[in-house]
Amino acid sequence: MADLSLTTVPVDAGIADVAGQAAAADAGGDTAPVGPHRFLYVANADASPHTVTVATPGTVKGLAVADASLVVAAGDHGILPLNNVYRGATGRAAITYDDVTSVTVAAFELET
């Protein structure tokens, strides 16, 4: 499991600015810092779609909250918020992938 570092991006940055920061997704999963204005960027250059899941460790009134997942189509990009609902015991979000073939990821915080 790799710890993704957080990169601050200006609010007027384009997708090319974000995509250039991405690194290969780790087969064992990744972790990322959580908080306001933070998000996970995922690029899938594979010929098949891939699912990214962010664990939701908390509960509401004793009921489990479903994990967040995103299916990124072949050749497409996607983002998932990294807000505090995903804060695990380590203070970071736990991220897993159904497969990491040609998948790159990065964690960002919008400049405010």
C-alpha positions, -999 to 999 in steps of 0.1 A, spaced: 0 0 0 14 33 -10 8 67 6 -2 93 -19 11 127 -12 -12 157 -16 -6 182 -45 -22 217 -44 -37 228 -77 -50 262 -86 -88 263 -91 -83 272 -128 -60 242 -136 -70 221 -165 -71 183 -167 -37 182 -183 -22 199 -153 -38 173 -130 -31 142 -152 7 150 -154 10 145 -116 -5 109 -116 16 78 -107 8 41 -111 -18 28 -87 -5 3 -62 -19 -33 -65 -21 -34 -27 -41 -2 -26 -32 33 -17 -39 58 11 -45 96 7 -50 126 30 -86 136 35 -102 170 41 -121 198 25 -113 206 -12 -94 173 -16 -100 147 -43 -86 116 -59 -79 117 -96 -79 84 -115 -69 78 -151 -75 45 -168 -54 39 -200 -64 2 -201 -88 -13 -226 -111 -24 -198 -131 -4 -172 -117 -4 -137 -134 2 -103 -119 24 -76 -132 21 -41 -127 44 -11 -135 29 22 -160 46 45 -150 35 80 -176 54 100 -212 48 109 -243 71 113 -265 62 142 -248 28 144 -254 20 107 -225 14 83 -221 39 55 -215 23 21 -180 27 6 -177 51 -23 -169 35 -57 -162 48 -91 -161 29 -124 -136 46 -147 -143 36 -184 -114 25 -206 -94 55 -217 -113 78 -194 -106 99 -162 -126 102 -130 -125 119 -96 -137 110 -61 -139 134 -32 -116 128 -3 -136 145 24 -135 136 61 -162 109 58 -134 87 44 -110 93 74 -97 60 87 -79 51 119 -46 65 103 -63 98 94 -61 89 57 -85 74 32 -80 37 22 -83 32 -16 -85 -1 -35 -87 -10 -71 -103 -40 -89 -71 -40 -111 -43 -16 -116 -33 -23 -152 -26 11 -168 -43 29 -139 -27 61 -126 -38 81 -96 -30 113 -76 -44 131 -46 -51 168 -49 -63 198 -29 -79 227 -46 -62 260 -39 -86 282 -19 
